[in-house]
Amino acid sequence: MTFAPASGDNPNLLRSENGLCIDRSERVAYAVRVKVSRRQFLRTLGAAVAAPYIVPSSVFGQNAPSNRINVAIIGTGNQGTQDMQAFLAEEDTQVVAVCDVNYASGGYKTESQFLGREPAKQLVEKFYAERKRTGTFRGCGVYVDFRDVLDRADVDAVAIVVPDQWHALMTVMAARAGKHIYGEKPLSLTVADGRAMVEAVRRHGVVFQTGSHERSRRQTRFACELVRNGRIGQLKKITAVVGPWNKSCPEGAWEPMPVPQGFDYEMWLGPAPWAPYHKDRCLYNFRFILDYSGGQVTNFGAHSLDMAQWANGTDHTGPVEIEDAGSEWPSDGLFNVAKVVHFRARYANGVELECITRDDNVACRFEGTEGWVESGYKGFHTEPASLKNTVFGSNEISLGTSTNHFRNFLDCIKTRSEPAAPIEVGHRSATLCHIANIAMQLKRRLRWDPDAERFTSDDEANRMLSRPYREPWHL
């Protein structure tokens, strides 16, 4: 097969006579003609694309290749890069591939970030090169299409760190491919998506760790153990805190923008409804658009509301009633998630939950008949103060020992034990976020059946528990 330059703007992009392209700088190939099937393309270019190298056992010392867990990172933006660095730090793990629809750009959480698949590849190869005597390493596979990652037999586990509309599809397909999964929070975009993810993980017997990392934080676990062991008396009320919007967008009417070079916008949208491109729609800002996210309810609530579920002992169920309590929503502009979160819920055990927007970002306060405890990003507080010195007995409730969410995931792959934040737990916490959004949108009180995962006698609310997928994507 012969290749010639495909674009004057990108000297590394070559096109063959039958319309296939290869980026020689990344060693990544992709089809540009719809008529060429993905399978046919992979077969045709198999000899043209060099296979990634494997790190020699000398890099890992006692952690021989036979004991090594090969991980691929799907999504290399702000959170994905942080997760990737956490896996790089584990000596029995090798990051063998990265995947992202964005080649490289700014536009992420902070002004200084320049991220995407190419910066991620460079970070991985620099990390491993520094651990080789030669000081060089080129062995990180780079992909645009996550299905190519799942096709690799040498990938043991994947980290799925992408916009929420992709969580269910990627998880189901990864589980079907036999890959263990670290899935970033929130678990899902809808309640129906979450249940499909749970069923796929169970059916295929893979380990799934939800990225609700507060469950591997000593402070959070201690607070929940105080509540579960009755140290504040009978639990009466929980106040969960989520942060305000931390990004802004054009108000009023907005104009479509051209898709930047190196960004596969169609793949970014995936199963979400088609919409014209705008820079404030994608990358970190997806969190503020309902087609891709549930706003700060699902972003921060995946931590604070998860803490509420944990301390209340309702990990495998949820509230029975939920209502709007004064949430505020934008009237125009590109962002359309709740700007001020405020809802109330009630559990079958009588515990009342209130969720509010406050600058703390993440916090949860538990009030009982004999005291209270509050844990969050701004510290740990109790009343009485002596609760901080509590030592639990051997017969009391213990909520685990994990202090490193990624290490816990890897250990569970080896032992096939349940991780700190298993998928059913992640699903139930995400469900609480989703039904809260529905109640706030509809501005009314709703009755919820956590066993059936349906609202009682409210067809409009029940229709919001799932969303159609854009063709050709489907579960």
C-alpha positions as CSV (number, residue, x, y, z in Angstrom):
1,M,0.0,0.0,0.0
2,T,1.3,3.5,-0.8
3,F,0.7,6.7,1.1
4,A,0.9,10.4,0.1
5,P,0.5,13.6,2.1
6,A,-3.2,14.1,3.0
7,S,-3.1,17.7,4.3
8,G,-0.8,20.7,4.0
9,D,-1.7,21.6,7.6
10,N,-0.5,18.4,9.0
11,P,2.6,16.9,7.4
12,N,2.3,13.8,9.5
13,L,-1.1,12.9,8.0
14,L,-0.8,10.5,5.1
15,R,-3.6,9.1,2.8
16,S,-3.5,5.9,0.8
17,E,-4.9,5.3,-2.6
18,N,-8.0,3.7,-1.2
19,G,-8.8,6.6,1.2
20,L,-7.3,5.4,4.5
21,C,-5.3,7.7,6.6
22,I,-2.4,7.2,9.0
23,D,-0.8,9.7,11.4
24,R,2.9,8.7,11.3
25,S,3.7,10.9,14.3
26,E,1.3,8.9,16.5
27,R,1.3,5.5,14.7
28,V,-2.5,5.7,14.8
29,A,-4.6,4.9,11.8
30,Y,-8.2,5.7,11.1
31,A,-10.7,5.5,8.3
32,V,-11.9,8.6,6.4
33,R,-14.4,6.9,4.0
34,V,-17.6,5.7,5.4
35,K,-17.6,2.8,2.9
36,V,-14.5,1.2,4.6
37,S,-15.6,-0.9,7.5
38,R,-13.7,-0.7,10.8
39,R,-12.8,-4.4,10.7
40,Q,-11.7,-4.2,7.0
41,F,-9.6,-1.2,7.8
42,L,-7.9,-2.9,10.7
43,R,-7.1,-5.9,8.6
44,T,-5.8,-3.7,5.7
45,L,-3.5,-1.6,7.8
46,G,-2.4,-4.2,10.2
47,A,1.1,-4.4,8.6
48,A,1.4,-0.6,8.2
49,V,1.0,0.3,11.9
50,A,3.7,-0.8,14.3
51,A,2.6,-2.7,17.3
52,P,3.3,-0.9,20.6
53,Y,6.3,-2.1,22.6
54,I,6.0,-3.8,26.0
55,V,8.0,-2.5,28.9
56,P,10.7,-5.1,29.8
57,S,10.5,-6.8,33.1
58,S,13.7,-4.9,34.3
59,V,11.6,-1.8,34.5
60,F,9.4,-3.3,37.2
61,G,11.9,-5.2,39.4
62,Q,10.1,-7.9,41.3
63,N,6.9,-7.1,39.6
64,A,7.4,-9.5,36.6
65,P,5.3,-9.2,33.5
66,S,3.3,-12.3,34.5
67,N,2.0,-10.3,37.5
68,R,1.6,-7.0,35.7
69,I,-1.8,-5.5,35.0
70,N,-1.9,-3.7,31.7
71,V,-4.2,-0.7,31.8
72,A,-5.5,1.6,29.0
73,I,-6.9,5.1,29.7
74,I,-10.0,6.0,27.7
75,G,-10.3,9.8,28.0
76,T,-7.2,11.9,28.7
77,G,-8.6,15.2,29.8
78,N,-8.4,16.7,33.2
79,Q,-9.6,13.8,35.3
80,G,-8.3,11.2,32.9
81,T,-4.8,12.5,33.1
82,Q,-4.9,12.5,36.9
83,D,-6.2,8.9,36.9
84,M,-3.5,7.9,34.4
85,Q,-0.8,9.3,36.7
86,A,-2.2,7.3,39.6
87,F,-1.9,4.1,37.6
88,L,1.6,5.0,36.5
89,A,2.6,5.2,40.2
90,E,1.7,1.6,40.8
91,E,4.7,-0.6,40.2
92,D,2.7,-3.7,39.1
93,T,0.8,-1.8,36.5
94,Q,1.7,-0.7,33.0
95,V,-0.2,1.9,31.0
96,V,-0.1,0.4,27.6
97,A,-2.5,2.7,25.7
98,V,-4.3,6.0,25.8
99,C,-7.4,6.9,23.8
100,D,-9.1,10.3,23.2
101,V,-11.0,12.0,20.5
102,N,-8.9,15.1,21.0
103,Y,-5.3,15.2,19.6
104,A,-4.2,18.0,21.9
105,S,-5.5,21.4,23.0
106,G,-6.3,23.7,25.8
107,G,-9.9,24.3,27.0
108,Y,-10.0,22.0,29.9
109,K,-10.6,22.7,33.6
110,T,-7.8,25.3,34.0
111,E,-6.2,27.8,31.6
112,S,-2.8,26.1,31.9
113,Q,-3.9,22.6,30.9
114,F,-2.9,21.4,27.5
115,L,-4.3,17.9,27.2
116,G,-5.4,15.2,24.8
117,R,-4.1,11.8,23.5
118,E,-0.7,13.1,22.3
119,P,0.2,14.9,25.6
120,A,-0.9,11.7,27.4
121,K,1.2,9.5,25.3
122,Q,4.2,11.7,25.8
123,L,3.7,11.7,29.6
124,V,3.5,7.9,29.7
125,E,6.6,7.4,27.5
126,K,8.6,10.0,29.5
127,F,7.6,8.3,32.7
128,Y,8.8,4.9,31.6
129,A,11.9,6.3,29.8
130,E,13.1,7.8,33.0
131,R,13.1,4.3,34.5
132,K,15.2,2.7,31.7
133,R,19.0,2.8,31.6
134,T,18.8,4.0,28.0
135,G,16.5,6.9,28.9
136,T,14.2,6.2,26.0
137,F,10.9,4.5,25.6
138,R,8.3,4.4,22.8
139,G,5.6,1.9,23.7
140,C,2.3,3.6,24.4
141,G,-0.4,2.8,22.0
142,V,-2.6,5.8,20.9
143,Y,-6.2,5.6,19.7
144,V,-9.1,7.7,18.7
145,D,-11.7,4.9,18.8
146,F,-12.1,3.2,22.1
147,R,-13.2,0.0,20.3
148,D,-9.6,-0.5,19.1
149,V,-8.5,-0.5,22.7
150,L,-11.0,-3.1,23.6
151,D,-9.8,-5.3,20.7
152,R,-6.3,-5.5,22.3
153,A,-5.9,-8.9,24.0
154,D,-3.1,-7.6,26.1
155,V,-5.3,-5.0,27.9
156,D,-6.4,-6.3,31.2
157,A,-8.3,-3.2,32.5
158,V,-9.5,0.2,31.2
159,A,-10.2,3.5,32.9
160,I,-13.2,5.1,31.4
161,V,-12.9,8.9,31.9
162,V,-15.2,10.4,29.4
163,P,-18.4,12.5,29.2
164,D,-21.4,10.8,30.9
165,Q,-23.3,10.0,27.7
166,W,-20.6,7.5,26.9
167,H,-20.4,5.7,30.3
168,A,-23.0,3.0,29.7
169,L,-21.9,2.0,26.2
170,M,-18.2,1.9,27.0
171,T,-18.8,-0.1,30.2
172,V,-21.1,-2.6,28.6
173,M,-18.7,-3.2,25.7
174,A,-15.6,-3.3,28.0
175,A,-17.3,-5.9,30.2
176,R,-18.3,-7.9,27.2
177,A,-14.6,-7.8,26.1
178,G,-13.6,-9.1,29.5
179,K,-11.8,-5.9,30.6
180,H,-11.9,-4.9,34.3
181,I,-13.1,-1.3,34.6
182,Y,-12.3,1.8,36.6
183,G,-15.3,3.9,35.7
184,E,-15.3,7.6,36.7
185,K,-18.1,9.1,38.6
186,P,-21.0,9.7,38.2
187,L,-21.6,6.2,37.2
188,S,-24.2,7.0,34.5
189,L,-26.2,9.6,32.6
190,T,-29.6,8.0,33.4
191,V,-31.1,5.4,35.7
192,A,-31.7,3.0,32.8
193,D,-28.1,3.3,31.7
194,G,-26.9,2.6,35.2
195,R,-28.9,-0.6,35.5
196,A,-27.7,-1.8,32.1
197,M,-24.1,-1.3,33.3
198,V,-24.7,-3.2,36.5
199,E,-26.2,-6.2,34.6
200,A,-23.3,-6.2,32.1
201,V,-20.6,-6.2,34.8
202,R,-22.3,-9.0,36.7
203,R,-23.0,-11.1,33.6
204,H,-19.3,-11.0,32.4
205,G,-17.8,-11.3,35.9
206,V,-15.4,-8.3,35.7
207,V,-14.2,-6.1,38.5
208,F,-15.7,-2.6,38.4
209,Q,-14.6,0.3,40.7
210,T,-16.7,3.5,40.6
211,G,-14.5,6.5,40.9
212,S,-16.2,7.7,44.1
213,H,-12.9,8.1,45.8
214,E,-14.3,9.5,49.0
215,R,-14.9,5.8,49.9
216,S,-11.1,5.4,50.1
217,R,-10.6,8.4,52.3
218,R,-10.1,7.8,56.1
219,Q,-12.0,10.9,57.1
220,T,-15.1,10.1,55.2
221,R,-15.1,6.4,56.3
222,F,-14.6,7.4,59.9
223,A,-17.6,9.9,59.7
224,C,-19.8,7.2,58.2
225,E,-18.7,4.7,60.8
226,L,-19.6,7.1,63.6
227,V,-23.1,7.3,62.2
228,R,-23.5,3.6,61.4
229,N,-22.4,2.7,64.9
230,G,-24.8,5.0,66.7
231,R,-22.2,7.5,68.1
232,I,-24.5,10.4,67.3
233,G,-27.6,8.6,68.4
234,Q,-30.4,8.0,65.9
235,L,-29.7,9.6,62.6
236,K,-32.4,12.2,61.8
237,K,-31.1,14.5,59.0
238,I,-28.4,14.6,56.4
239,T,-27.3,17.8,54.6
240,A,-25.3,17.2,51.5
241,V,-23.4,20.1,49.8
242,V,-22.6,20.5,46.1
243,G,-20.5,23.3,44.6
244,P,-21.7,26.1,42.3
245,W,-20.9,26.3,38.6
246,N,-17.2,26.7,38.2
247,K,-17.4,27.6,34.5
248,S,-19.3,30.3,32.5
249,C,-20.7,30.3,29.0
250,P,-22.2,32.7,26.5
251,E,-25.6,34.0,27.7
252,G,-28.5,34.4,25.3
253,A,-28.2,33.2,21.7
254,W,-24.9,31.6,20.7
255,E,-23.4,30.9,17.3
256,P,-22.0,27.5,16.1
257,M,-18.2,27.3,15.7
258,P,-16.0,25.3,13.3
259,V,-14.7,22.1,14.7
260,P,-11.0,22.4,15.5
261,Q,-8.5,20.3,13.6
262,G,-7.6,17.1,15.5
263,F,-10.9,16.9,17.3
264,D,-13.4,14.1,16.3
265,Y,-16.6,15.9,17.3
266,E,-18.9,13.1,15.9
267,M,-17.2,10.6,18.1
268,W,-17.3,13.0,21.0
269,L,-21.1,13.3,20.7
270,G,-21.5,9.5,20.3
271,P,-25.0,8.5,21.4
272,A,-26.0,12.0,22.4
273,P,-28.3,14.1,20.2
274,W,-26.6,15.9,17.4
275,A,-25.8,19.6,18.0
276,P,-23.6,22.1,16.3
277,Y,-20.1,22.4,17.7
278,H,-19.2,25.2,20.2
279,K,-16.0,25.2,22.3
280,D,-18.1,25.7,25.5
281,R,-20.0,22.5,24.8
282,C,-17.1,20.1,25.0
283,L,-14.1,19.0,27.1
284,Y,-14.6,20.0,30.8
285,N,-17.7,22.1,30.0
286,F,-19.8,19.1,29.1
287,R,-20.7,19.0,32.8
288,F,-23.1,22.0,32.4
289,I,-25.2,20.6,29.5
290,L,-28.1,18.1,30.2
291,D,-27.4,16.1,27.0
292,Y,-24.1,15.0,28.5
293,S,-24.4,15.4,32.3
294,G,-26.5,16.1,35.3
295,G,-24.6,19.3,36.3
296,Q,-23.2,19.7,39.8
297,V,-25.8,17.3,41.2
298,T,-24.0,14.4,39.5
299,N,-20.5,16.0,39.5
300,F,-20.1,16.8,43.2
301,G,-23.2,14.9,44.3
302,A,-21.5,11.7,43.2
303,H,-19.3,12.3,46.3
304,S,-21.5,14.1,48.9
305,L,-24.7,12.1,48.1
306,D,-22.7,8.9,48.0
307,M,-21.5,9.8,51.5
308,A,-25.1,10.2,52.5
309,Q,-26.1,6.8,51.2
310,W,-23.1,5.2,52.9
311,A,-23.7,6.6,56.3
312,N,-27.4,5.9,56.1
313,G,-26.9,2.3,55.2
314,T,-28.8,2.7,52.0
315,D,-26.1,1.6,49.5
316,H,-28.4,-0.8,47.8
317,T,-31.6,1.2,47.8
318,G,-32.6,4.9,47.9
319,P,-35.2,7.4,49.1
320,V,-38.9,6.8,48.8
321,E,-39.8,10.5,48.2
322,I,-38.0,13.4,46.6
323,E,-39.0,17.0,45.8
324,D,-37.7,20.3,44.5
325,A,-37.0,22.8,47.3
326,G,-36.2,26.0,45.3
327,S,-33.6,25.0,42.7
328,E,-32.7,27.7,40.1
329,W,-32.2,27.0,36.4
330,P,-30.8,29.2,33.6
331,S,-33.4,30.8,31.3
332,D,-31.1,31.0,28.2
333,G,-27.5,30.3,27.0
334,L,-25.7,27.1,26.3
335,F,-25.5,25.8,29.8
336,N,-28.8,24.4,31.0
337,V,-28.2,22.4,34.2
338,A,-29.4,23.6,37.6
339,K,-27.4,26.7,38.6
340,V,-28.6,26.4,42.3
341,V,-29.3,23.0,43.6
342,H,-31.9,22.6,46.3
343,F,-34.0,19.4,46.9
344,R,-35.2,17.3,49.8
345,A,-35.7,13.6,50.0
346,R,-37.1,11.1,52.6
347,Y,-36.0,7.5,53.2
348,A,-38.1,4.7,54.4
349,N,-36.3,4.7,57.8
350,G,-37.5,8.3,58.4
351,V,-34.2,10.0,57.7
352,E,-34.5,13.4,55.9
353,L,-32.0,14.4,53.3
354,E,-31.5,18.0,52.0
355,C,-29.0,18.9,49.2
356,I,-27.9,22.5,48.7
357,T,-25.4,24.5,46.7
358,R,-22.6,26.0,48.8
359,D,-19.0,27.0,48.2
360,D,-17.6,24.0,50.1
361,N,-17.9,21.9,46.9
362,V,-18.3,18.6,48.7
363,A,-19.5,18.1,52.3
364,C,-22.0,16.0,54.2
365,R,-23.4,16.7,57.7
366,F,-25.1,14.0,59.7
367,E,-27.4,15.1,62.6
368,G,-28.6,12.7,65.2
369,T,-30.4,12.7,68.5
370,E,-27.1,12.8,70.5
371,G,-24.7,14.9,68.3
372,W,-23.6,15.5,64.8
373,V,-20.6,14.9,62.5
374,E,-19.6,16.8,59.3
375,S,-17.0,15.7,56.8
376,G,-15.9,17.5,53.6
377,Y,-13.2,19.2,51.6
378,K,-12.9,21.9,54.3
379,G,-12.4,19.6,57.2
380,F,-13.9,17.3,59.8
381,H,-16.1,18.5,62.7
382,T,-18.1,16.8,65.4
383,E,-20.3,17.6,68.3
384,P,-19.4,16.6,70.9
385,A,-15.8,17.1,70.1
386,S,-14.8,13.9,71.8
387,L,-16.3,11.9,68.9
388,K,-13.0,12.6,67.0
389,N,-11.2,10.3,69.4
390,T,-13.6,7.3,69.0
391,V,-12.1,3.9,68.8
392,F,-14.4,1.2,67.5
393,G,-14.7,-2.2,68.9
394,S,-14.0,-5.4,67.0
395,N,-17.7,-6.2,66.9
396,E,-18.8,-2.8,65.5
397,I,-19.5,-1.9,61.9
398,S,-16.3,-1.4,59.8
399,L,-16.6,0.1,56.4
400,G,-13.3,-1.2,55.0
401,T,-9.7,-0.2,55.0
402,S,-9.0,1.2,51.5
403,T,-6.9,4.4,51.5
404,N,-6.0,4.3,47.8
405,H,-8.9,3.9,45.4
406,F,-6.7,2.9,42.4
407,R,-4.6,0.4,44.5
408,N,-7.9,-1.1,45.8
409,F,-9.1,-1.6,42.3
410,L,-5.9,-3.3,41.2
411,D,-5.8,-5.6,44.3
412,C,-9.4,-6.6,43.6
413,I,-8.5,-7.6,40.1
414,K,-5.9,-10.0,41.5
415,T,-8.1,-11.3,44.3
416,R,-11.5,-11.0,42.5
417,S,-12.9,-9.5,45.7
418,E,-15.4,-6.6,45.8
419,P,-13.8,-3.1,45.5
420,A,-14.5,-0.1,47.8
421,A,-17.1,1.3,45.4
422,P,-18.7,-1.6,43.5
423,I,-21.0,-0.9,40.6
424,E,-24.3,-1.4,42.4
425,V,-23.2,1.1,45.0
426,G,-22.2,3.6,42.3
427,H,-25.5,3.0,40.5
428,R,-27.6,3.7,43.6
429,S,-25.8,6.9,44.4
430,A,-26.0,8.1,40.8
431,T,-29.7,7.2,40.8
432,L,-30.3,9.5,43.7
433,C,-28.6,12.3,41.7
434,H,-30.8,11.5,38.6
435,I,-34.1,11.4,40.4
436,A,-33.2,14.7,42.2
437,N,-32.6,16.3,38.8
438,I,-36.0,15.1,37.6
439,A,-37.8,16.4,40.7
440,M,-36.1,19.8,40.4
441,Q,-36.9,20.0,36.6
442,L,-40.6,19.1,37.2
443,K,-40.8,21.2,40.3
444,R,-43.0,18.8,42.2
445,R,-42.9,16.1,44.8
446,L,-42.3,12.6,43.5
447,R,-42.8,9.1,45.1
448,W,-39.9,6.7,44.3
449,D,-39.9,2.9,44.4
450,P,-36.2,2.0,44.9
451,D,-36.9,-1.7,44.3
452,A,-38.6,-1.2,41.0
453,E,-36.5,1.8,40.2
454,R,-39.7,3.7,39.0
455,F,-41.7,6.6,40.1
456,T,-45.1,5.9,41.5
457,S,-48.0,7.0,39.3
458,D,-46.0,9.6,37.3
459,D,-45.6,8.7,33.6
460,E,-43.8,12.0,32.7
461,A,-41.2,11.5,35.4
462,N,-40.7,7.8,34.4
463,R,-40.1,8.8,30.8
464,M,-37.1,10.8,32.1
465,L,-35.4,7.7,33.5
466,S,-33.9,6.9,30.1
467,R,-33.0,8.6,26.9
468,P,-32.9,7.5,23.2
469,Y,-29.5,6.9,21.7
470,R,-28.4,8.6,18.4
471,E,-27.8,6.1,15.6
472,P,-25.8,4.0,15.1
473,W,-25.1,3.7,18.8
474,H,-27.3,1.4,21.0
475,L,-27.0,-0.7,24.1
